[in-house]
Structures are given as C-alpha cells and as structure tokens.
C-alpha cells in the first residue's frame, strides 16, 4: 500500500509520514512545491540515519496517486486544497486529521467551522471520495519520535464503511495504536474540538498525553 500525505511538510504530516515509513510503508510527502517536499524527505533521512524510511517528496497532485490519501494541511487550507484536487481523489479513501484551533490568550480554543467540522468540509469538497476523520488526538511530537512507544486509541469517523475499514487497518498497522469506529461524520465536530482540551492538558502538565478508552474491547 502507498500513502500520500497532502501538506506533508508540516508537523503533523511529517510525524505521520515518518512513523508509517518506518514500518516499510511507501509514503509520498506532498507539498505545493516539490522542492520543499524533497528537502523534508532529505532532512528526515538525516534525522534517522539508521532507519530505512520509504519516503518520496512529491507535489500534492502526485500524492493523490497513492492508494490512500491523508490531509495534513493547516485546517483553514484543507477544504480549498481538496476542492482543487477533487477529481484526482474520486473513489479514494481520504483521511482528514486537521483540527480547527486558535490561540486565545494562553489557551487553545476549538473553532466551529461553517460546516461543523473540517472533516465534513473535506467530504463536501471531494464528494466522490470516501472521507474519514482520524489521528486528531495523537501528539505529533510522539508520533514523530521513532524511539518513543505509542499507546493510544484513534477515533475514526466516516459516512462510508469502506473508509472506516481502511482507516482502522492503517491505524492498527502502527504498533501501540488502536483504531476505534466512532460512527458517522456527525461525530467529527466533537472529536476535533476535544483536541483543544487535550492540547491544553499537555501544555499545563508538560505532557504528551493522548486518549485510551476503558471498558472497551475490540469486537
């Protein structure tokens, strides 16, 4: 399987790309400028010289050619980016991991996008894609550190069973993570907004906490 990451040069995109590539998955880091993506791939190779990272720097358009596509752009650029690439994404599973957050004073607060969530906006921007929301609560710093073990549940929501299944399979391929079916896209707003609470806890306690559900067993 190949994974394309749109906006993969940012912290979240780089973190996920690094972790997936360390597992032998073919990852294509996409950017508006291929030169920038190529620079990031080289930098990650230098950071982890003992690892065999299957990474390629490409344009966002070329990243759409992967089997599964992840949206890791800044939240306010997610829908516009996807809208311009909608034809290329038709029939593909697309994972949105963006959170709409803003800093107010010393706090990060959740914003309510016009369509209720970034994931819903991405689905509306690419109506022929199978969009899921996931990876919202996994700290990028921990995801990017290949020497750090992960221990978290990843809530996955979508209106498409195909997207739920493919996304959970990808999550479960990462040691320490467990994908959990969190229902339809109507859950996306609450899932994204909770990220502000989790980030606030991590800042206050200088931690890298994620979430783990109790009293829940895989079916």
Order of alpha helices (4+ residues) and beta strands (2+ residues): beta-alpha-beta-alpha-beta-alpha-beta-alpha-alpha-beta-beta-beta-alpha-beta-alpha-beta-alpha-beta-alpha
